């Protein structure tokens, strides 16, 4: 288990503070992650990589000459927020543009894409690409739906080497796309990983068994077998990858034998001794293999094998020099001597949260929003462990923590907005923006976007009536559906939100009392959330483990229904 932490909710922030201090000759800390200690030369293409914490050396340990210009780091196993991605990219950007790279996960793709749009709108040319190397997560004909796992290390390396060599943004993006198309990974595990503060792992593997095809966020495997010998494991890993080899693959491969955190280097070298023999016996030339912990999963006992088929261009970039806190190759030299403490970002300093001091007469409807969010926070704190348990069945187990973190940030922002006299719409917008920025992940960006959209629909309404509130909820639903690219039946929060909206609409149309309508709609949402146990997930991290998910309700739907119930207003607080 992860034993050393202060506040589990602050694990990622505390880790980044210590990392940046220990490696200040390489990096400086900014909001959301780190960038190189020395600014890039004017016109250089900047490569920003990122994802959740819990994978060190990925992502922050890969920042330095010959590798990334910056790394965005979200909470443990949670995608960074769009605000964090944008912050890191802006801190490193030049006139040469920015390439954003992440794994192919719903939360990452939504948040990174929002950041890309914001950067482009501000005149910073930005391209966003995802890594899709995990052969266990989708069949070959659905390569674009595969997860990004340890193969990201290869894609990041070659793209960053091209950028450091002076290639323009379009060329760097082309190289990254080509490397991703040539890269395949398969992982195995003997035991799960445990989130900081938790006492049990996200998943377990029966004694004497080995999970095959697991993710790097505590997602369990898609298959299982008896624990093999090292030689048998080498054969399994190599053969699974060769069965998925790209059609245009050459006879040269970059190889990464990656430890997930709980397998020792000596064990990896034993496995490598058989992997190397197996590859060479099949006529493959191994180019600069890397054996060690490169993309980890906290303390998970397991490993993965990555093969990336090389042409002359990719081989030169893969073999080029690099010098980062966690990876060194060849003759790269630090771009500067030690950065002074003054060179560290202002974000190194602990955030000081000023108390909320009312400066205007609070709007009664904004006050109702604050009161509703306060009840939501209390509810989520109570059910967070259960939400995490549900999420761990076919996901990464972070849903309860993420929801609690986002709701708490939304409450604080709403309190500040109401204290200065903002109306309900502006208060909801502030709450939504804060939820998305603090929670990260898929649920964070969707809840944030939904609340903000609801707020915008009420922006010019000084005294919203029940119909205005219901209209705002429907606007929120449409925004969540648009951004998340899901529909009811996909086993997501929409499966509870859609029945809620429909029910409250129907009740009000039948002249039901406002509070009665909300209560019956909450009943409908809870019933629908329970019914998601019978659904197969068609999107998100649970999709590759659809069979395991059957029988367990969707955590996003469960939390939505619970929040709807908690937010049920007192009649006189929202309507005349």
C-alpha positions in Angstrom: 0.0 0.0 0.0 1.0 3.7 -0.3 2.1 4.4 3.3 3.7 7.8 3.3 1.4 10.9 2.8 0.0 13.8 4.8 -3.5 14.5 3.5 -4.4 11.9 0.9 -6.3 14.5 -1.1 -3.2 16.6 -1.3 -0.9 13.7 -2.3 -0.3 15.0 -5.9 0.4 18.6 -4.8 2.7 17.5 -2.0 4.6 15.2 -4.4 5.1 17.9 -7.0 6.4 20.4 -4.4 9.0 17.9 -3.2 9.9 16.8 -6.7 10.3 20.4 -8.0 12.5 21.3 -5.0 14.7 18.2 -5.4 15.2 18.8 -9.1 15.2 22.5 -9.4 18.2 22.3 -11.8 15.7 20.6 -14.3 12.3 22.0 -13.5 10.3 24.8 -12.0 6.8 24.3 -10.6 3.8 26.1 -12.1 0.1 25.7 -11.5 -0.8 22.2 -12.6 2.7 20.7 -13.1 6.3 21.6 -14.0 8.2 23.1 -17.0 11.9 23.1 -17.8 13.9 25.4 -15.5 15.3 27.2 -18.5 12.8 28.7 -21.0 12.9 27.2 -24.5 14.5 29.2 -27.3 12.2 31.5 -29.3 10.3 29.6 -31.9 10.9 26.1 -30.5 8.0 23.7 -30.7 7.1 22.9 -27.1 6.0 19.3 -26.1 3.8 19.0 -23.1 2.9 15.6 -21.7 0.5 14.7 -18.9 -2.0 12.7 -17.0 -2.7 11.8 -13.4 -0.3 11.3 -10.6 0.7 7.8 -9.5 2.8 7.0 -12.6 6.3 8.4 -11.8 8.6 8.8 -13.6 5.7 9.7 -15.9 5.0 12.5 -16.2 7.0 15.1 -14.3 10.2 13.0 -14.3 10.4 13.2 -18.1 10.9 17.0 -18.3 14.3 18.1 -19.5 16.6 18.4 -22.5 15.8 15.8 -25.2 12.5 15.0 -23.6 9.4 17.0 -22.6 9.3 20.8 -22.1 6.6 20.5 -19.5 4.4 18.0 -17.7 0.8 18.4 -16.4 0.0 16.3 -13.4 -3.5 15.7 -12.1 -4.6 14.1 -8.9 -3.8 10.4 -8.4 -5.1 8.4 -11.4 -7.2 11.4 -12.4 -6.8 13.5 -15.5 -5.6 17.1 -15.0 -8.2 19.8 -15.4 -8.3 21.9 -18.6 -7.1 24.9 -16.5 -4.0 22.9 -15.4 -3.2 21.8 -18.9 -3.6 25.4 -20.2 -1.4 26.8 -17.3 1.5 24.5 -18.0 1.3 25.0 -21.7 1.3 28.8 -21.4 4.2 28.7 -19.0 6.3 26.9 -21.6 4.9 28.1 -24.9 6.8 29.9 -27.6 5.9 31.3 -31.0 6.6 27.8 -32.4 3.5 26.3 -31.0 2.6 23.5 -28.6 2.1 19.8 -28.9 0.0 18.3 -26.1 0.3 14.5 -25.5 -1.7 12.2 -23.2 -3.1 8.7 -22.9 -6.4 8.0 -24.5 -8.8 8.4 -21.6 -12.1 10.2 -21.6 -11.1 12.7 -18.9 -7.8 13.4 -20.5 -9.2 13.9 -24.0 -12.0 16.3 -22.8 -9.7 18.4 -20.6 -6.8 18.5 -23.0 -9.1 19.4 -25.9 -10.7 22.2 -24.0 -7.2 23.5 -23.2 -6.2 23.2 -26.8 -9.1 25.2 -27.9 -8.4 27.9 -25.4 -4.8 28.2 -26.4 -5.6 28.3 -30.1 -8.2 31.0 -29.4 -5.5 33.0 -27.8 -3.2 32.8 -30.8 -1.0 29.9 -29.5 -1.0 27.2 -32.2 -1.6 23.9 -30.4 -2.1 20.3 -31.5 -3.4 17.6 -29.2 -2.7 13.9 -29.8 -3.4 10.8 -27.7 -1.4 7.6 -27.3 -3.3 4.3 -28.1 -0.8 1.5 -27.5 -2.7 -0.9 -25.2 -3.5 -4.0 -27.3 -5.8 -5.5 -24.5 -8.2 -2.6 -24.5 -9.6 -2.8 -28.0 -9.2 -5.0 -31.1 -6.9 -4.0 -34.0 -9.7 -2.6 -36.1 -10.5 -0.2 -33.2 -7.0 1.0 -32.6 -8.2 4.6 -32.0 -10.2 3.4 -29.0 -7.2 1.7 -27.3 -5.9 3.1 -24.0 -2.5 4.8 -23.7 -0.1 3.0 -21.3 3.6 2.6 -21.2 4.0 3.0 -24.9 3.5 6.7 -24.2 7.1 6.8 -23.1 8.3 6.0 -26.6 5.9 8.4 -28.3 6.8 11.2 -25.9 10.5 10.6 -26.4 10.6 10.7 -30.2 8.2 13.7 -30.4 10.3 15.6 -27.9 13.5 14.7 -29.6 12.1 16.0 -32.9 11.1 19.2 -31.2 14.5 19.7 -29.6 16.1 19.1 -33.0 14.2 22.1 -34.4 11.3 20.5 -36.2 8.2 22.7 -36.6 4.9 21.8 -34.9 3.4 20.0 -37.9 6.5 17.8 -38.2 6.6 17.0 -34.5 2.9 16.1 -34.6 3.5 13.9 -37.6 6.4 12.1 -35.9 4.3 11.5 -32.7 1.4 10.1 -34.8 3.7 7.8 -36.7 5.4 6.6 -33.5 2.0 5.9 -31.9 0.9 3.9 -35.0 4.0 1.7 -34.6 3.8 1.1 -30.8 2.1 -1.8 -29.0 2.0 -2.6 -25.2 0.6 -5.5 -23.1 0.7 -5.5 -19.3 0.3 -8.1 -16.5 -0.1 -7.9 -12.7 0.1 -10.2 -9.7 -1.6 -7.8 -7.3 -3.4 -4.5 -7.4 -2.4 -1.0 -6.2 -3.7 1.0 -3.3 -4.6 4.7 -3.4 -3.0 6.9 -0.7 -5.2 6.8 2.4 -6.9 3.6 1.4 -6.4 0.3 3.2 -7.4 -2.0 0.4 -6.2 -2.3 -3.2 -8.3 -1.2 -6.2 -8.4 -4.8 -7.3 -6.9 -8.1 -6.3 -5.6 -11.1 -8.1 -6.2 -14.6 -6.6 -3.1 -16.3 -5.1 -1.1 -18.1 -7.8 -2.8 -16.2 -10.6 -1.8 -13.4 -12.9 -4.0 -10.8 -14.5 -3.4 -10.0 -18.2 -4.3 -6.8 -20.0 -4.7 -4.5 -17.0 -4.5 -0.7 -17.2 -2.2 1.7 -15.4 -4.9 3.3 -13.1 -5.8 0.2 -11.1 -8.1 -1.2 -13.8 -8.1 -5.0 -13.4 -7.1 -7.3 -16.2 -9.2 -8.6 -19.0 -7.9 -12.1 -18.7 -6.2 -14.3 -16.1 -3.8 -17.3 -16.0 -1.6 -19.2 -13.6 1.6 -17.3 -12.6 4.2 -18.3 -15.2 7.9 -18.6 -15.0 9.9 -15.6 -16.1 10.6 -17.3 -19.4 7.0 -18.2 -19.9 6.0 -14.6 -19.2 8.5 -13.4 -21.7 7.0 -15.6 -24.4 3.4 -14.6 -23.5 4.3 -10.8 -23.7 6.3 -11.0 -26.9 3.8 -13.2 -28.7 0.8 -11.1 -27.7 2.5 -8.0 -29.2 3.6 -9.8 -32.3 0.1 -10.9 -32.9 -0.8 -7.2 -32.9 2.2 -6.0 -34.9 1.6 -3.1 -37.3 1.4 -4.2 -41.0 4.2 -1.9 -42.0 6.5 -2.8 -39.1 10.3 -3.2 -39.8 12.7 -5.7 -38.3 14.0 -3.1 -35.7 12.2 -2.4 -32.4 12.5 -0.1 -29.5 11.7 -2.1 -26.4 10.5 -1.0 -23.0 10.2 -3.6 -20.2 8.4 -1.5 -17.6 7.8 -2.2 -14.0 4.5 -1.0 -12.4 6.0 -0.3 -9.0 5.9 -3.6 -7.1 8.2 -5.8 -9.2 11.9 -5.4 -8.5 14.5 -4.4 -11.1 16.2 -7.8 -10.6 13.0 -9.6 -11.5 12.7 -7.4 -14.6 16.2 -8.3 -15.7 15.4 -12.0 -15.3 12.4 -11.5 -17.6 14.4 -9.4 -20.0 17.0 -12.2 -20.4 14.2 -14.3 -22.0 12.5 -11.4 -23.9 15.8 -10.5 -25.6 16.4 -14.1 -26.7 12.8 -14.5 -27.9 12.9 -11.3 -29.9 16.2 -12.0 -31.6 15.2 -15.6 -32.3 12.3 -14.1 -34.3 14.7 -12.0 -36.4 14.0 -8.7 -34.6 16.9 -6.3 -33.9 16.5 -4.7 -30.4 17.5 -1.0 -30.4 18.4 0.7 -27.1 16.1 -1.3 -24.8 14.9 0.3 -21.5 14.3 -1.9 -18.5 12.9 -0.4 -15.3 10.2 1.7 -13.8 9.1 4.3 -16.4 5.3 4.4 -16.3 4.2 3.0 -12.9 0.9 2.5 -11.2 1.7 3.3 -7.5 2.6 0.0 -5.9 1.0 -2.4 -8.4 2.9 -5.7 -8.6 3.3 -6.2 -12.4 5.0 -5.2 -15.6 4.4 -4.4 -19.2 6.2 -4.9 -22.5 6.3 -2.3 -25.2 7.5 -2.8 -28.7 7.8 0.1 -31.2 8.7 -0.8 -34.7 11.4 1.7 -36.0 12.3 3.1 -39.3 15.5 5.3 -39.8 13.7 8.4 -38.6 12.2 6.9 -35.5 15.4 5.1 -34.6 17.4 8.2 -34.7 14.9 10.1 -32.5 14.5 7.2 -30.0 18.3 6.8 -29.6 19.0 10.5 -29.3 20.4 12.1 -26.1 18.1 13.1 -23.2 18.7 14.3 -19.7 15.8 14.5 -17.2 15.4 13.8 -13.5 14.4 10.2 -14.2 15.9 9.4 -17.6 19.3 10.0 -19.1 20.7 8.8 -22.4 23.8 9.9 -24.3 25.5 13.3 -24.0 22.6 15.7 -23.3 23.7 18.6 -21.1 21.5 20.5 -18.7 20.4 23.8 -20.3 21.4 25.7 -17.2 23.1 25.3 -13.9 21.0 25.1 -10.8 18.0 27.4 -10.8 17.9 29.6 -7.8 14.9 29.6 -5.4 13.9 32.9 -7.0 13.4 31.0 -10.3 10.7 28.8 -8.8 7.2 29.7 -9.7 4.9 31.6 -7.4 2.8 28.5 -7.4 5.4 26.8 -5.3 4.2 28.8 -2.4 1.3 27.3 -0.4 -2.0 28.7 -1.5 -3.5 31.1 1.0 -7.3 30.8 1.1 -8.7 34.1 2.4 -11.9 33.8 4.4 -15.1 34.8 2.7 -16.2 38.2 3.8 -19.6 39.4 2.5 -19.4 42.8 0.7 -23.0 43.0 -0.5 -26.5 41.8 0.5 -26.6 38.2 -0.7 -29.1 37.3 -3.4 -31.7 34.8 -2.0 -31.4 32.6 -5.1 -27.6 32.6 -5.0 -27.9 31.7 -1.3 -30.1 28.8 -2.3 -27.3 27.6 -4.7 -24.8 27.8 -1.8 -27.0 25.9 0.5 -27.7 23.2 -2.1 -23.9 22.8 -2.7 -23.3 22.5 1.0 -25.7 19.6 1.2 -24.1 18.0 -1.8 -20.7 18.2 -0.2 -22.0 16.6 3.0 -23.6 13.8 1.0 -20.6 13.1 -1.2 -18.3 12.9 1.9 -20.6 10.3 3.3 -20.8 8.1 0.2 -17.2 8.7 -1.2 -15.9 5.3 -0.1 -18.8 3.5 -1.7 -18.4 5.5 -4.9 -14.7 4.5 -4.9 -15.6 0.9 -4.4 -18.1 0.9 -7.3 -15.5 2.7 -9.5 -12.8 0.2 -8.7 -14.9 -2.7 -10.2 -14.1 -1.7 -13.8 -12.3 1.7 -13.4 -9.6 3.4 -11.3 -11.4 3.9 -8.0 -11.1 7.6 -7.8 -14.7 8.7 -8.4 -15.5 9.3 -4.7 -12.4 11.4 -4.1 -12.8 13.4 -7.3 -16.4 14.2 -6.7 -15.8 15.3 -3.1 -12.8 17.4 -4.2 -14.8 19.1 -7.0 -17.9 19.8 -4.9 -15.8 21.3 -2.1 -14.1 23.6 -4.5 -17.5 24.5 -6.1 -18.9 25.3 -2.7 -16.1 27.7 -1.8 -16.4 29.5 -5.1 -20.1 29.8 -4.8 -19.8 31.2 -1.3 -17.4 33.9 -2.6 -19.7 34.7 -5.5 -22.8 35.0 -3.3 -20.8 37.1 -0.8 -20.2 39.8 -3.3 -23.8 39.9 -4.4 -23.7 37.7 -7.5 -27.0 36.3 -8.7 -27.8 32.6 -9.0 -26.5 32.3 -12.5 -23.1 33.9 -11.8 -22.8 31.8 -8.6 -23.4 28.6 -10.6 -20.8 29.6 -13.2 -18.2 30.3 -10.5 -19.1 26.9 -8.9 -18.8 25.1 -12.2 -15.5 26.6 -13.1 -14.0 25.7 -9.7 -15.4 22.2 -9.8 -13.8 21.5 -13.2 -10.5 23.1 -12.2 -10.1 21.3 -8.9 -11.5 17.9 -9.5 -10.0 17.1 -12.9 -11.0 13.8 -14.5 -14.1 13.0 -16.6 -16.6 13.7 -13.8 -14.9 16.9 -12.9 -15.0 18.5 -16.3 -18.5 17.3 -17.0 -19.9 18.4 -13.6 -18.1 21.7 -14.0 -19.4 22.3 -17.5 -22.9 21.3 -16.6 -23.1 23.7 -13.6 -21.5 26.5 -15.7 -23.9 26.0 -18.6 -26.9 26.0 -16.1 -25.5 29.3 -14.7 -25.2 30.9 -18.1 -28.9 30.1 -18.8 -29.8 32.0 -15.6 -27.3 34.8 -16.0 -30.0 37.4 -16.9 -32.7 36.0 -14.6 -32.9 38.0 -11.4 -35.7 36.0 -9.8 -35.7 32.5 -11.3 -39.0 30.5 -11.1 -39.3 26.7 -11.1 -39.5 26.6 -14.9 -36.2 28.6 -15.1 -34.5 26.1 -12.8 -35.7 23.1 -14.7 -34.7 24.8 -18.0 -31.2 25.3 -16.4 -31.0 21.6 -15.5 -31.9 20.6 -19.0 -29.3 23.0 -20.4 -26.8 21.3 -18.1 -27.8 17.9 -19.4 -27.3 18.9 -23.0 -23.9 20.3 -22.2 -22.8 17.1 -20.4 -24.1 15.0 -23.3 -22.3 17.2 -25.9 -19.0 17.4 -24.1 -18.9 13.7 -22.9 -20.0 12.4 -26.3 -22.2 9.9 -24.5 -25.9 9.0 -24.7 -28.4 7.4 -22.2 -27.6 3.7 -22.2 -23.9 4.1 -22.3 -23.7 3.5 -18.6 -22.7 7.0 -17.5 -24.1 9.8 -15.3 -26.5 10.6 -18.2 -28.5 7.5 -17.3 -29.6 9.1 -14.1 -29.6 12.7 -15.3 -31.9 12.2 -18.3 -34.7 10.5 -16.2 -34.3 13.3 -13.6 -34.9 16.0 -16.1 -37.8 14.2 -17.8 -39.5 13.5 -14.5 -39.3 17.0 -13.1 -40.5 18.4 -16.4 -43.5 16.0 -16.4 -44.4 16.7 -12.7 -44.4 20.5 -13.3 -46.4 20.1 -16.4 -48.9 18.2 -14.2 -49.0 21.2 -11.8 -47.1 19.3 -9.1 -45.7 21.4 -6.3 -42.1 22.4 -7.0 -40.6 20.4 -4.1 -42.8 17.4 -4.9 -41.6 17.5 -8.5 -38.0 17.6 -7.5 -38.5 14.8 -5.0 -40.2 12.5 -7.6 -37.5 13.3 -10.1 -34.9 12.3 -7.5 -36.7 9.0 -7.1 -36.5 8.5 -10.8 -32.8 9.3 -10.9 -32.1 6.8 -8.1 -34.1 4.1 -9.7 -32.3 4.7 -13.0 -28.9 4.7 -11.3 -29.6 1.3 -9.8 -30.7 0.0 -13.2 -27.4 0.8 -14.7 -26.1 -2.4 -13.1 -27.6 -4.2 -16.0 -25.9 -2.1 -18.6 -22.6 -2.6 -20.4 -20.4 0.5 -20.5 -19.8 1.7 -24.1 -17.5 4.7 -23.3 -14.9 5.6 -20.7 -12.4 3.6 -18.7 -14.9 0.9 -17.9 -15.5 0.0 -21.6 -12.6 -2.5 -21.9 -13.9 -4.3 -18.8 -17.5 -4.3 -19.8 -18.2 -7.9 -18.5 -16.8 -7.1 -15.1 -19.0 -4.0 -14.9 -22.2 -5.9 -15.4 -24.0 -6.3 -12.0 -22.5 -3.1 -10.6 -24.3 0.3 -11.0 -22.4 3.1 -12.6 -20.7 5.3 -10.0 -21.3 8.4 -12.0 -25.0 7.7 -12.2 -25.1 6.8 -8.5 -23.4 10.1 -7.5 -25.6 12.1 -9.8 -28.7 10.7 -8.2 -27.3 11.3 -4.7 -26.4 14.9 -5.5 -29.9 15.5 -7.0 -31.5 14.3 -3.8 -29.2 16.4 -1.7 -29.7 19.5 -3.7 -33.5 19.4 -3.3 -34.4 22.9 -2.4 -36.7 24.3 0.3 -39.6 25.6 -1.7 -39.4 29.2 -0.4 -35.7 29.5 -1.3 -36.0 29.1 -5.0 -39.5 30.3 -6.0 -42.1 32.8 -5.0 
